[in-house]
Amino acid sequence: MEMVILKRAVISLVSVLVLYISWSWRVNSHESFHQCLLNNSPPSHPIFQAIHTPQNSSYSSVLQSYIRNLRFNTSSTPKPVLIVAAMHESHVQAAIICAKKHNLQMKIRSGGHDYEGLSYVSNVPFFILDMFNLRSIDVDIESETAWVQAGAILGEVFYRIAEKSKTHGFPAGVCPTVGVGGHFSAGGYGNMMRKYGLSVDNIVDAKLVDVNGRILDRNSMGEDLFWAIRGGGASFGVVLAYKINLVPVPETVTVFKVEKTLEQDATDAVDKWQHVAHKLDDGLFIRLVLDVVNSSTRTGERTVRATFIALFLGGSERLLSITDKGFPELGLTRSDCTELSWIDSVVYWGSFPAGTPASVLLDRTPLTLSSLKRKSDYVTEPIPREGLEGLWKKMIELERPYMNFNPYGGKMHEIPATASPFPHRDGNLWKIQYVTNWNEEGVDAANYYIDLTRQLYDYLTPFVSKNPRQSFLAYRDLDLGTNNHKFETGYSEGRAYGINYFLENFDRLVEIKTKVDPDNFFRNEQSIPVLPPLHDVE
């Protein structure tokens, strides 16, 4: 009996000792990483002010200030060992060099809008390279270009362009607090894509820090790597800045919002929308939002509401002639239309109250924050009317999830699928975004609302793209698979989600990744994998 007790005591002591050694090693390793950052910082741009550790009073506020999904802002959410809020390009170089030396995972955060929190959460020891201080925007109207640092937000980009010109803009997202780095790395779509394509279709140069700490531009990085960083995700390096081509916009544009419930013939309007939205004038973008609301005609019952929200690059008179001829079921009238400047249309699409000045686009704090889940799909054929009727029943049953339908056509059908890593071009009529937000806390609530989103996604399976079922990288969705990045399984795990995001472009991305980052330093749970050793590319 005494021998058994002694053995148990020895085992307990050994366990405690192992835990202590492990903890002590991690502490020393992290301290060494911190010291490495200081040692690799040039005296002209010291890095110490950019480093935020858990011992700093600034740590929590810096960490939480760019968490846009409250699902990943809990006491149990894994936290970084430190945050490097880079203030100079040399800080980015030091972060890469030291993270490689100390085998510490780096998460790159621009605006914090990654729907699955992959820019600031990990299940292994990690630190965050935060880009929000690198936000300069240099607009040159004479050349119709701008250099934009990756830490800028879209609202700042739009505002700085409009400061210089009333007749220039840029095709990018409608949420002004989204960070440039993340948005561009996934393609960057917005309400001018039918006229001008994606953000990445209008990027002509970039500055990137590679895995060896070198700063490269388009010429020195080569066309393969330049191709990969325009829509292939953050798997190839840290982009410091992009050079973009500005696009012409008229001095007056028109916006409108028209709502119809099922009792107001929404089914007819939605059915016609899916047949014509991708064929109408390239300057007209009509987003369709489908959600569940209280019925105004049947007390106590719920119904589906279809909201048509649009941007037209022109005046209301011409817009009405287009919709009267091509989309009369919408019932658009002059009173539904608002003429304004392009920059004010950005404010309108940002859901700010009427009369809000454009300077609101410089505010980095979102209007609201909640826990959320997103998924995506692409539609290649109109949904049959009976399919729509079934969809209404399913939505009313689930209640909370809603959907955004974003039309393609125009320039999106003209640009080849291989022009950038973003492959969802000709053949797609529109993209679906599944949206579920909630404010309840806890794992049970999260699981409940995530399941609702999945049910709606599953219901639409017969009506969306197949083999593979396409997904949009910016609408990050870990349901598609994750990667542990082991040599034996990394490629196959990466292919599981990579094909959905990139289709036939996936293999080229893997080849480029294997060439420029063979040890897979730039990685996350859904990054581009490297080829196994037996399949190395030359």
PAMI-271963 format. One record per residue (C-alpha): x, y, z; residue in three letters. Coordinates in pm, whole numbers. Layout:
N
x; y; z; residuo
X; Y; Z; ala .
...
# end
This chain:
538
x; y; z; residuo
0; 0; 0; met .
281; 237; 95; glu .
457; 156; -231; met .
142; 249; -431; val .
112; 579; -245; ile .
480; 648; -306; leu .
444; 576; -679; lys .
145; 808; -704; arg .
335; 1081; -521; ala .
630; 1043; -758; val .
400; 1055; -1062; ile .
230; 1369; -929; ser .
565; 1532; -860; leu .
693; 1447; -1207; val .
372; 1585; -1364; ser .
405; 1911; -1175; val .
772; 1931; -1270; leu .
692; 1874; -1639; val .
423; 2143; -1629; leu .
661; 2383; -1458; tyr .
939; 2316; -1708; ile .
694; 2361; -1995; ser .
561; 2685; -1847; trp .
912; 2809; -1769; ser .
1025; 2728; -2125; trp .
731; 2918; -2274; arg .
795; 3221; -2053; val .
1166; 3226; -2139; asn .
1091; 3169; -2506; ser .
846; 3458; -2516; his .
1090; 3682; -2332; glu .
1357; 3585; -2583; ser .
1116; 3665; -2868; phe .
1049; 4006; -2711; his .
1421; 4071; -2681; gln .
1477; 3959; -3040; cys .
1227; 4222; -3157; leu .
1417; 4491; -2967; leu .
1751; 4372; -3105; asn .
1625; 4374; -3464; asn .
1476; 4722; -3449; ser .
1683; 5004; -3600; pro .
1763; 5296; -3364; pro .
1593; 5536; -3605; ser .
1261; 5353; -3558; his .
1266; 5179; -3217; pro .
1005; 4908; -3183; ile .
948; 4912; -2806; phe .
652; 5152; -2833; gln .
484; 4915; -3079; ala .
502; 4613; -2847; ile .
209; 4540; -2616; his .
246; 4252; -2370; thr .
-8; 4122; -2116; pro .
186; 4318; -1855; gln .
109; 4646; -2035; asn .
-208; 4839; -1952; ser .
-256; 4893; -2325; ser .
-265; 4521; -2411; tyr .
-636; 4454; -2362; ser .
-753; 4772; -2534; ser .
-529; 4713; -2837; val .
-638; 4349; -2860; leu .
-1010; 4422; -2830; gln .
-1021; 4738; -3041; ser .
-1012; 4537; -3366; tyr .
-1216; 4232; -3268; ile .
-1525; 4256; -3489; arg .
-1684; 3923; -3395; asn .
-1776; 3912; -3025; leu .
-1782; 3533; -3046; arg .
-1404; 3562; -3017; phe .
-1390; 3822; -2741; asn .
-1448; 3609; -2433; thr .
-1238; 3517; -2130; ser .
-1179; 3170; -2278; ser .
-1067; 3296; -2620; thr .
-692; 3220; -2669; pro .
-484; 3536; -2632; lys .
-159; 3636; -2806; pro .
168; 3633; -2614; val .
211; 3991; -2733; leu .
96; 4233; -3002; ile .
326; 4418; -3240; val .
132; 4722; -3358; ala .
384; 4804; -3630; ala .
463; 5172; -3672; met .
726; 5131; -3943; his .
802; 4875; -4211; glu .
1113; 4770; -4015; ser .
884; 4651; -3735; his .
717; 4412; -3978; val .
1058; 4285; -4086; gln .
1164; 4230; -3725; ala .
840; 4048; -3643; ala .
892; 3802; -3928; ile .
1261; 3741; -3856; ile .
1206; 3685; -3483; cys .
892; 3476; -3520; ala .
1079; 3243; -3755; lys .
1373; 3221; -3516; lys .
1151; 3139; -3218; his .
898; 2925; -3407; asn .
606; 3142; -3298; leu .
293; 3164; -3511; gln .
215; 3509; -3648; met .
-140; 3632; -3703; lys .
-170; 3936; -3931; ile .
-454; 4176; -3852; arg .
-560; 4473; -4063; ser .
-916; 4565; -3965; gly .
-1019; 4257; -3765; gly .
-1316; 4165; -3983; his .
-1216; 3801; -4041; asp .
-1547; 3627; -3975; tyr .
-1380; 3332; -3802; glu .
-1130; 3543; -3608; gly .
-831; 3393; -3786; leu .
-641; 3723; -3778; ser .
-631; 3733; -3398; tyr .
-705; 3383; -3259; val .
-510; 3056; -3261; ser .
-499; 2732; -3067; asn .
-117; 2735; -3058; val .
111; 3000; -2904; pro .
96; 3307; -3127; phe .
137; 3682; -3150; phe .
-50; 3942; -3353; ile .
115; 4166; -3609; leu .
-132; 4454; -3604; asp .
-124; 4684; -3907; met .
-360; 4962; -3795; phe .
-82; 5220; -3751; asn .
32; 5174; -4112; leu .
-260; 5358; -4271; arg .
-121; 5630; -4497; ser .
-305; 5707; -4823; ile .
-132; 5903; -5100; asp .
-375; 6001; -5378; val .
-238; 6131; -5709; asp .
-524; 6256; -5927; ile .
-292; 6344; -6215; glu .
-191; 5979; -6261; ser .
-528; 5855; -6131; glu .
-357; 5627; -5881; thr .
-310; 5600; -5506; ala .
-73; 5420; -5270; trp .
-269; 5277; -4979; val .
-113; 5112; -4675; gln .
-264; 4784; -4558; ala .
-374; 4921; -4220; gly .
-606; 5181; -4371; ala .
-980; 5115; -4363; ile .
-1199; 5140; -4672; leu .
-1379; 5447; -4542; gly .
-1048; 5632; -4517; glu .
-960; 5533; -4874; val .
-1293; 5656; -5011; phe .
-1276; 5981; -4813; tyr .
-919; 6066; -4918; arg .
-1002; 6007; -5284; ile .
-1310; 6230; -5260; ala .
-1099; 6499; -5091; glu .
-902; 6528; -5414; lys .
-1175; 6469; -5673; ser .
-1553; 6452; -5708; lys .
-1523; 6238; -6020; thr .
-1296; 5958; -5899; his .
-1367; 5656; -5683; gly .
-1254; 5301; -5619; phe .
-1442; 4968; -5636; pro .
-1434; 4815; -5290; ala .
-1663; 4705; -5007; gly .
-1959; 4888; -4860; val .
-1855; 4846; -4494; cys .
-1626; 5144; -4423; pro .
-1447; 4992; -4121; thr .
-1310; 4692; -4312; val .
-930; 4691; -4331; gly .
-760; 4726; -4670; val .
-516; 4441; -4607; gly .
-776; 4173; -4546; gly .
-1022; 4307; -4802; his .
-774; 4316; -5090; phe .
-613; 3984; -4996; ser .
-949; 3809; -5054; ala .
-1044; 3991; -5375; gly .
-1244; 4291; -5257; gly .
-1594; 4325; -5401; tyr .
-1837; 4615; -5377; gly .
-2127; 4789; -5547; asn .
-1921; 4903; -5847; met .
-1794; 4557; -5940; met .
-2035; 4518; -6232; arg .
-1878; 4832; -6383; lys .
-1514; 4802; -6275; tyr .
-1459; 4453; -6134; gly .
-1306; 4377; -5796; leu .
-1054; 4575; -5595; ser .
-780; 4334; -5704; val .
-866; 4397; -6069; asp .
-753; 4753; -6010; asn .
-428; 4695; -5817; ile .
-117; 4769; -6023; val .
167; 4740; -5768; asp .
235; 4643; -5410; ala .
502; 4647; -5140; lys .
544; 4321; -4952; leu .
773; 4183; -4682; val .
862; 3824; -4771; asp .
952; 3533; -4546; val .
1317; 3644; -4544; asn .
1233; 3997; -4434; gly .
1298; 4155; -4773; arg .
1078; 4438; -4897; ile .
966; 4367; -5253; leu .
762; 4552; -5512; asp .
590; 4409; -5817; arg .
907; 4411; -6021; asn .
1126; 4242; -5759; ser .
864; 3991; -5638; met .
776; 3877; -5990; gly .
441; 3831; -6160; glu .
358; 3497; -5997; asp .
375; 3633; -5643; leu .
204; 3956; -5747; phe .
-78; 3745; -5892; trp .
-106; 3539; -5572; ala .
-138; 3831; -5329; ile .
-432; 3977; -5523; arg .
-699; 3747; -5387; gly .
-505; 3444; -5264; gly .
-518; 3531; -4894; gly .
-241; 3618; -4649; ala .
-31; 3310; -4720; ser .
265; 3461; -4903; phe .
399; 3754; -4702; gly .
292; 4073; -4530; val .
166; 4333; -4775; val .
264; 4682; -4658; leu .
83; 4881; -4927; ala .
-100; 4861; -5258; tyr .
-93; 5090; -5557; lys .
-446; 5118; -5698; ile .
-595; 5262; -6012; asn .
-874; 5508; -5944; leu .
-1189; 5478; -6154; val .
-1414; 5752; -6297; pro .
-1748; 5820; -6129; val .
-2009; 6079; -6234; pro .
-2062; 6388; -6019; glu .
-2415; 6265; -5955; thr .
-2510; 5907; -5873; val .
-2843; 5764; -5760; thr .
-2935; 5532; -5475; val .
-3265; 5372; -5377; phe .
-3417; 5121; -5137; lys .
-3743; 4944; -5217; val .
-3904; 4695; -4978; glu .
-4166; 4433; -5059; lys .
-4314; 4160; -4839; thr .
-4470; 3838; -4964; leu .
-4810; 4008; -4931; glu .
-4680; 4284; -5161; gln .
-4578; 4045; -5440; asp .
-4216; 4005; -5326; ala .
-4201; 3664; -5495; thr .
-4267; 3817; -5838; asp .
-4002; 4085; -5782; ala .
-3742; 3838; -5653; val .
-3810; 3599; -5939; asp .
-3759; 3876; -6194; lys .
-3451; 4008; -6011; trp .
-3272; 3676; -6045; gln .
-3334; 3677; -6422; his .
-3231; 4038; -6494; val .
-3005; 4180; -6219; ala .
-2692; 4045; -6389; his .
-2805; 4173; -6732; lys .
-2903; 4531; -6655; leu .
-2681; 4832; -6727; asp .
-2329; 4771; -6590; asp .
-2355; 5090; -6386; gly .
-2652; 4955; -6189; leu .
-2595; 4730; -5890; phe .
-2908; 4607; -5709; ile .
-2845; 4407; -5395; arg .
-3132; 4190; -5271; leu .
-3167; 4138; -4896; val .
-3406; 3869; -4773; leu .
-3510; 3862; -4407; asp .
-3804; 3769; -4183; val .
-4029; 4038; -4034; val .
-4373; 4071; -3877; asn .
-4657; 4066; -4127; ser .
-4841; 4398; -4160; ser .
-5159; 4229; -4280; thr .
-5175; 3916; -4063; arg .
-5149; 3985; -3691; thr .
-4908; 3757; -3509; gly .
-4766; 3604; -3825; glu .
-4422; 3633; -3979; arg .
-4340; 3696; -4344; thr .
-4040; 3738; -4571; val .
-3929; 4084; -4676; arg .
-3729; 4151; -4991; ala .
-3526; 4473; -4983; thr .
-3374; 4599; -5308; phe .
-3092; 4846; -5237; ile .
-2904; 4996; -5530; ala .
-2631; 5221; -5658; leu .
-2656; 5361; -6010; phe .
-2367; 5551; -6166; leu .
-2585; 5822; -6316; gly .
-2898; 6030; -6264; gly .
-3244; 5912; -6163; ser .
-3407; 5988; -6499; glu .
-3185; 5743; -6684; arg .
-3213; 5493; -6399; leu .
-3594; 5495; -6420; leu .
-3582; 5435; -6794; ser .
-3365; 5127; -6729; ile .
-3583; 4980; -6453; thr .
-3913; 5062; -6625; asp .
-3798; 4865; -6928; lys .
-3596; 4586; -6769; gly .
-3741; 4545; -6419; phe .
-4097; 4683; -6401; pro .
-4186; 4438; -6120; glu .
-3969; 4649; -5890; leu .
-4216; 4936; -5920; gly .
-3944; 5197; -5881; leu .
-4063; 5560; -5875; thr .
-3889; 5895; -5876; arg .
-3969; 5942; -5508; ser .
-3775; 5624; -5426; asp .
-3458; 5770; -5577; cys .
-3200; 5995; -5416; thr .
-2939; 6176; -5623; glu .
-2612; 6255; -5448; leu .
-2234; 6252; -5488; ser .
-2045; 5925; -5503; trp .
-1888; 5982; -5161; ile .
-2230; 6047; -5009; asp .
-2353; 5723; -5166; ser .
-2079; 5546; -4970; val .
-2223; 5697; -4652; val .
-2574; 5586; -4759; tyr .
-2460; 5228; -4820; trp .
-2287; 5233; -4482; gly .
-2635; 5258; -4321; ser .
-2570; 5594; -4159; phe .
-2864; 5830; -4094; pro .
-2957; 6072; -4373; ala .
-2749; 6388; -4363; gly .
-2446; 6226; -4197; thr .
-2131; 6401; -4323; pro .
-1876; 6204; -4521; ala .
-1621; 6252; -4243; ser .
-1796; 5967; -4059; val .
-1604; 5736; -4294; leu .
-1290; 5817; -4094; leu .
-1440; 5662; -3782; asp .
-1283; 5321; -3719; arg .
-1552; 5203; -3477; thr .
-1836; 5000; -3637; pro .
-2194; 5113; -3579; leu .
-2271; 4784; -3401; thr .
-2086; 4477; -3280; leu .
-2229; 4133; -3217; ser .
-2146; 3766; -3232; ser .
-2187; 3635; -3583; leu .
-2164; 3352; -3833; lys .
-2131; 3387; -4210; arg .
-2139; 3146; -4503; lys .
-2147; 3195; -4880; ser .
-2267; 3039; -5204; asp .
-2272; 3110; -5576; tyr .
-2579; 3066; -5796; val .
-2541; 2969; -6161; thr .
-2908; 2922; -6256; glu .
-3222; 3103; -6136; pro .
-3401; 2930; -5849; ile .
-3735; 2785; -5969; pro .
-4044; 2958; -5834; arg .
-4135; 2653; -5625; glu .
-3784; 2669; -5482; gly .
-3844; 3028; -5376; leu .
-4174; 2932; -5214; glu .
-3996; 2660; -5017; gly .
-3721; 2904; -4922; leu .
-3975; 3146; -4772; trp .
-4115; 2866; -4554; lys .
-3767; 2765; -4439; lys .
-3669; 3123; -4356; met .
-3987; 3178; -4154; ile .
-3919; 2853; -3970; glu .
-3561; 2957; -3881; leu .
-3643; 3329; -3833; glu .
-3299; 3470; -3746; arg .
-3070; 3408; -4048; pro .
-3103; 3640; -4345; tyr .
-2935; 3657; -4684; met .
-2771; 3910; -4914; asn .
-2787; 3836; -5288; phe .
-2520; 4030; -5482; asn .
-2556; 4032; -5863; pro .
-2273; 3961; -6103; tyr .
-2261; 4026; -6478; gly .
-2093; 4317; -6650; gly .
-1720; 4340; -6589; lys .
-1732; 4035; -6361; met .
-1826; 3820; -6662; his .
-1557; 3974; -6885; glu .
-1249; 3915; -6669; ile .
-1105; 3560; -6698; pro .
-1129; 3334; -6393; ala .
-749; 3300; -6396; thr .
-674; 3674; -6404; ala .
-638; 3666; -6024; ser .
-679; 3393; -5760; pro .
-1045; 3499; -5725; phe .
-1215; 3256; -5970; pro .
-1587; 3333; -5939; his .
-1645; 3511; -6268; arg .
-1844; 3422; -6581; asp .
-2123; 3173; -6523; gly .
-2217; 3303; -6179; asn .
-2541; 3501; -6164; leu .
-2507; 3614; -5806; trp .
-2337; 3546; -5474; lys .
-2521; 3460; -5154; ile .
-2407; 3577; -4813; gln .
-2573; 3399; -4520; tyr .
-2591; 3632; -4220; val .
-2670; 3549; -3857; thr .
-2604; 3791; -3570; asn .
-2680; 3749; -3201; trp .
-2612; 3924; -2871; asn .
-2662; 3635; -2629; glu .
-2342; 3515; -2462; glu .
-2213; 3164; -2422; gly .
-2127; 2852; -2619; val .
-2484; 2719; -2622; asp .
-2617; 3037; -2784; ala .
-2336; 3034; -3040; ala .
-2401; 2672; -3130; asn .
-2773; 2740; -3165; tyr .
-2736; 3032; -3407; tyr .
-2454; 2869; -3602; ile .
-2679; 2567; -3650; asp .
-2959; 2790; -3783; leu .
-2717; 2930; -4040; thr .
-2609; 2582; -4143; arg .
-2970; 2470; -4183; gln .
-3045; 2754; -4425; leu .
-2722; 2679; -4612; tyr .
-2813; 2310; -4634; asp .
-3162; 2390; -4761; tyr .
-3023; 2580; -5058; leu .
-2790; 2298; -5163; thr .
-2997; 2196; -5471; pro .
-3001; 2554; -5604; phe .
-2634; 2660; -5586; val .
-2306; 2572; -5759; ser .
-2183; 2215; -5739; lys .
-1864; 2009; -5780; asn .
-1730; 2204; -5608; pro .
-1974; 2417; -5414; arg .
-1809; 2758; -5451; gln .
-1736; 2986; -5155; ser .
-1600; 3340; -5119; phe .
-1272; 3363; -4925; leu .
-1365; 3694; -4758; ala .
-1671; 3524; -4606; tyr .
-1445; 3295; -4408; arg .
-1615; 2968; -4313; asp .
-1438; 2703; -4108; leu .
-1719; 2458; -4183; asp .
-1537; 2398; -4510; leu .
-1238; 2250; -4326; gly .
-926; 2348; -4136; thr .
-558; 2271; -4169; asn .
-312; 2151; -3904; asn .
-30; 2205; -4157; his .
144; 1874; -4099; lys .
363; 1766; -4392; phe .
174; 1439; -4428; glu .
-177; 1592; -4441; thr .
-136; 1965; -4499; gly .
-192; 1957; -4873; tyr .
-497; 1731; -4861; ser .
-650; 1930; -4575; glu .
-582; 2254; -4760; gly .
-732; 2124; -5081; arg .
-1061; 2045; -4900; ala .
-1139; 2415; -4850; tyr .
-905; 2556; -5112; gly .
-1099; 2416; -5405; ile .
-1419; 2582; -5279; asn .
-1247; 2919; -5251; tyr .
-1017; 2908; -5553; phe .
-1141; 2634; -5791; leu .
-877; 2565; -6059; glu .
-655; 2845; -5929; asn .
-579; 2646; -5613; phe .
-297; 2439; -5760; asp .
-117; 2745; -5896; arg .
-143; 2910; -5553; leu .
9; 2599; -5392; val .
299; 2600; -5636; glu .
371; 2969; -5571; ile .
340; 2918; -5196; lys .
586; 2628; -5207; thr .
839; 2843; -5395; lys .
820; 3160; -5186; val .
746; 3014; -4840; asp .
861; 2649; -4846; pro .
859; 2615; -4465; asp .
500; 2743; -4447; asn .
573; 3031; -4209; phe .
274; 3238; -4325; phe .
-8; 3010; -4221; arg .
-346; 3003; -4056; asn .
-626; 2752; -4022; glu .
-732; 2807; -4385; gln .
-418; 2929; -4557; ser .
-265; 2794; -4876; ile .
-60; 2479; -4798; pro .
278; 2384; -4936; val .
335; 2073; -5143; leu .
468; 1764; -4960; pro .
847; 1715; -4989; pro .
814; 1454; -5266; leu .
625; 1705; -5480; his .
853; 2006; -5446; asp .
843; 2240; -5745; val .
1157; 2362; -5913; glu .
# end
